[in-house]
């Protein structure tokens, strides 16, 4: 019977998605169809509704709307240009310096805003004209921007890691935040290595050396923005506040920085920005609620255990099974946004990972790193389309320049998969794991 439920669940879901039904509704309808095969329709409707409401009744979930609002304020608050200038001080003397500045600025801005698309828009919109003026090919510049904006989803604060912690159960948000640093930095550095080779081959220029006075001024201007990361993570590590409380502090600090210090946001703009944050939060919360209902149906039908048995029947070698899981996730990432993918596939693959002896924190970082790559791929890669738009580059012109960077991301992903210490070293060092 369970096989029929699994077939109905996934078959109806993918049918609805490919016929253009929004993912949230596809999740809900497929969960109802599969659940109705196990119990009466009126019962499954009541149970799924109760699960959705109970799933959203979580203190940890309050962090998501706060971090989203903080990101919206930062995106409009003049932070991007200051981080770009600071990045030029750090990596401006490397071959193809503006590409490295793009990567570094995306790592910094993405980690502060927690949004890949916000980073791609804010940093890419500023860097594209500068790189074009310096002789960089527009498609190459856009490829660097798109592939590097995803690093901020691993470097905290990250809404996706909060969603994984909720779905996995028993995994600390603060531990996941600390675990994301080294993998996120590794992905950024891998892109910079590839960029260096391409820059040397094409003869892209190196930026002029700044004077000490210029370097100090730029660093001083960037310190208030960089302090957000120190305040958030320092407070969490010091036990001053939880990750959820840190998100509220991030909003207050982002407001203070954007409205009072930098004065880039006027008070009359706040209602529009609040509405933008509310709309984004609503989309995420609806996805989370419906995915919780679908996860209950999968658990009730023993679908995760069936998939575990099927994978173990192929091979009992952990290396092979992890490779298969990641190939599946890479394919999923091409067709599905990150939030529903995390919510759907965490309860399916996490039990398998645990059976293999994999740490849930390590698995969560691997999962997010894998699905990040999907943001750069058509047909649903949000970061890809934002990057094309701000750089004024056609999608078909982007494919070839992106291939070397995809290769770098895949190598970094393999390192994250098979070297657990990349994810677990910092949490262990600070006594969080």
N, C-alpha and C positions, 0 to 999 in steps of 0.2 A: 504493500500500500504506500509506503514512504516514497518509493521511486515515482509513483504516479503524482504524488504531491510535489515532489521536487521538479518533475517535468512541467507540471501545471504552473508552479511558481516562477521558474526561470523562463519557461517558454512564453507565458503571457507577458512577463516583464519585458523581455527583449522585443517581442512583437509590438508592444505598445510604444516602446522607445523608438524603434525604427519606423513606426508610422507617424511619428511627430508628437506623441503625447508627452507633456512635460514629465520629467523624471519623478517628481514627487507624486503625481497622480498615478504614474505607472507602478511605482512601489506599492501604493495603497490598494489599487485594484488587484494587482497580482497577489498580494497578501490575502485579500478577501477571497479570491477565487480558490487559492490553495487551502486556506483555512476552512472554507465551506465543504471541502472534501473530507475533513476530519470531524466536523461537528455542525449542527444546524446553523443556518445563515444568521439568524437573529442572535445566536449565542456568540458567534465569531465577531460580529459587528460590535457587540457590547464589550467583549474581551479586548479587542484591538483598541477601541476607544479608551478603555480604562488604562491600558498599557501606555498609550500615547500621552495621556495626562500625567500619569505617574512618572513616566520617563523624563518629562520636562520639569518636574518638581525636584530640581537639583540645585543646590547652592553653587556647585562648581560651574554650572552652565551660565551663571550670571556673568562670568568672566567674558563670555563671547560678545554680548552687546557692548560691554564697556571697551574691550579692545578694538572692536569695529569702530566705535565712535572716536576713540583715540586715533586710530588710523586715518579716519576721514579728516579730523582736525589737522593732523600732521601733513596730509597730502596737500592741503590748501594753505598751510601755514608757513611756507618759505623754508622748510627744513631741507628739502632736496638740494637746493643750490648750495647751501652751506656744507652739506655732506659731500657734494661733488668737489667743491673747492678743497675740502680737507683730504679727500681721496687723492687729489692731484699732488698734494704734499707727500703722501705716503708712497705712491707708485708712479709718480710722474716721470721718473728718470728711466723707466724700463722701456724696452723696444715696443713700439706701438702703444705708447703711454696712454692715449685717450681710451683705448679699448680696456686697458687695465683699470683706468679710472672708472669706467662704466661698471665693470664687475664689482670693484670695491664699493662704489656708491650704492649699487643694488644690494650688496650684502648688508651694508649699514642701514640703508633706508628700509629694506625689507624686514630686517630684524626689529626695527623700531615700529613700523606700521603693521607688520604681520600680514601683509597682503602682497602677493606677487604681481597682480595686475596694477595695483597702485604704484608699486616700484617701477614697473615697466613704463607706465605713463609718465610719472613724475621725472624719473631719471632719464629715460629714453627721450622724452620730449625736449630736455635740455641738452643732452649729449649729441643727438643726431645732427643738428646744425653745426656744432663745433667740429665733429668728426668729418663731416662733408667738406667744411672749409679747409681742413688740414689734409685733404686728399684721400680720405678713407672711402672705400666703396660703400655706398649706402646699404646694400644688402648685407655686407659683412658687419657693419655697425649694428644693424637691426638684429642680426643673428646673435651677436655678443649680448645685446640688451635682453633679448627674449630668453636665452638659455641661462643667464645669470640672475634674472629677477626671481627665480624659484628658490634660490639659496636662503632667502629670508623666511621661508616656511619651515625650515629646520632650526634656524637660529632664533631663539625666543625673543619676545613672546610670540606664540603661534597658536591660532585658533584651531588648526587642524590637529595639533597635538592634544589640545583640550578635548576635542571630540573623540579622539582615540582613547584617551584616559577614561572618558565616560563609557565608551562602548566596551572596553576591555575589562573594566571593573577591577578595583583593587590596585590600580597603577597610579602612582602619585604624579600630579601635573608638574610639580616642582622638579621631580626627578627626571621626567621627560624633557622639561625645559633645559636642564643642565646637560642631559645626554645629547641634545641636538647640536651643541656648539661645534664639536670637532667634525662630525659628518658634514655640517653645513659649510664650515670653512674648507674642508677637503674638496667639496664640489666646486667651490669658488676658485680655489687654487688650481684645480685640474683644468678649468676653463682658461685661466691665465697662462698656464704652460702652453696650451694649444695656441692661444693668441700670440704668445711670444714667437713661436716658430713661424706662424703666418706673417707676422709683422716683419721679421727679419727677411723672409723670402720676398716680400713685396716692397720692402724699404720704407715702411711707414715711419714718420718722424718721432723723435723723442722730444718731450716738452723741455722748455728752458728751465734751468735751475732757478728756483725762487730764492730771493734774498732771505736772510734770517728774519728781517722785519716782516716781510710778507708772510713767511711761514708761521710766525708767532701770531700775527693778526688773524689769519685764516683759522688756525687752531683755536684761538680764543673765541671766534665767532661760532665754531662748531661745538664747543664744550657744552653749552646748554642743551643741545640736541642729544649729544652722546650721554649726557647725565641720566637720561630717561632709562637707558638699559641698566646703568649702575644702580639707580634707585629701585627699579623693579626687581632685578635679580638679587641685588644686595639685601633688600628687605626680606625677600623670600628665604635666601640662604641664612640670614641672621635670625630668622624666626620672628621678625617684627610683624609681618602680615602674611596671609595666605595668597595664593595665586589669584583668587577671586578679588580679594581686597586690593591686591597690586593693580588689577585692571582698573578699578575705580580711581586709584591714585594716578594711574597713567592718564586718565581722562582729565583730571584736574591739572596735572602738569602740562599736558598738551594744550589745554585751553590757555593756561597762564603764558606758555611760550609763544603760541600763535597770535593771541589777541593783545597781550600786554607787552611782552619783550620784543618780538619781531614785528608786531602790528601789521601782519599780512592779512589777517581776517578781521573784518569789521562786524560790529554787533548785528547789523541788519542782515548779514549773511548767515548767521547762526541757524535760523529756522530751516533754511534750505539744506544746510549740512546735517542738521538733526534728522530731517526727513530722509536724506540719503542713507544715514546710518540705520534708521528704523526699517526702511525697505530691505536693506541687505540683511539685517538681523532676522526679519520675518521670513525671508527665503530660507536662511540657514535653519531656523527653528522648526519650520514646517518639515523640512527634509529630515531633521533629527527625529521629530515625533513620529513621522510615518515609518522611518527606518527602524525605530524601536519596535513598532508593531510587526513589521516584516521579520525582524530578528526573532521575535517570540514564535512566530509561525515556523520558522526554520528550526528552532530548537525543539519545538513540540513534535515536529516530524522527523527529528534525529538526522537532519540533512548534514550538519557538520560532521557527524560520525560516519555517515555514508561516504562523504568525500574523503575523509581520513583513510577509511578502508580501501577506497579506490586508489589513492596515491600510494599507500603502502603496498598495494598489490603490484604496482609498477616497479617500485624499488624500495628497499629499506635503508638505502644509503642516504644519510641526512644531506650530503652535498647535492645529490641528484634531486631530492625532493624539494629542497630550497630553491634550486635552479628552476624547477617546474613551476613552483608557486610564483616566482618572480617573473617568469615569462608570461604566465596568465595575467598577473597584475599589470605588466607593461601593455598587454593587449587591451585590458580593461581600461587603463588610463587613456588610451587613444579615443575611446568612445564615451567615457563617463567622467563627469566632474569629480574632484577630489572628495568632497564631503560625502555624497552618497556612496562612493566607492569604499571609503573608510568604514562607513556605517554598515555596509552590506558584507564586506569581505573580512572584516575583523572577526566576527563570530564564526566564520567558516574556517579561516586559516590559522587563527590563534591557537585553537586546541591542537592542531597538527604540529605547530611550532613547539608547543609545550611538551608534546609527546616526544619530540626530537631532542628535548632538553634545552630549548632556546629560551632565553630570558624574555619576558613580556615587554620590558623596556627596549631591549635590542630589537625585538620584532616590530615594535611601534615605529622606531626610527627607520628601520628598513622599509616598512610599508609606506611611510610618508615620503621617503627619498625616492622610492620607485614611482609612486603616483605623481610626484612633482614633475617628472619628465613628461607625463601626459599633457601637462599644461602648455607644452611647447609644440604639440603635434596637432595637425588637423585630424578630424573635422570639428572637434569641440574645444581645442586648446585656447582658453581665454587669453592667456599671456601672449600667445602667438598673434592673435588678431589685434590685440592692443598694441603690441610692438610694431606690427605692420602699419597700423594707423598713424601712430606718432612719428614714424620714420618715413611715411609716404612711400612705402615699398610694396610691390605686388607680392601676393602669397607665393606664387610659383617661382619668383626670383629668390625667395628665401631658402628653398629646400637645399640646394647644393651648398651654400655657405654654412648651413647649420650642421651638416653631416659630421665634420671633425669635432664639433662641440658636443654633439650627441655621443660620439665615441668616447670623449673624455668623461661625460656624465655616466655612461655605462661602466667604465672602468672604476670610477669612484663608487658606483653602486655595488659592484662586486667586492670592493674593499670593505664597504659597510656591512655587506652580508656575511662575509667570511672572516672578518676581524672584529669580533664582539667588543674588544677593548676600545675601539673607536667610539662606541656608544656608552660603554659602561665605566670607562676610566674616570671621567670627571665626577659622576655621581658617587663612585666609590671613594674618590679622593676627599670629597666633602662630607662623607659619612651619610649620604642620602640613600644608599642602596646596599 
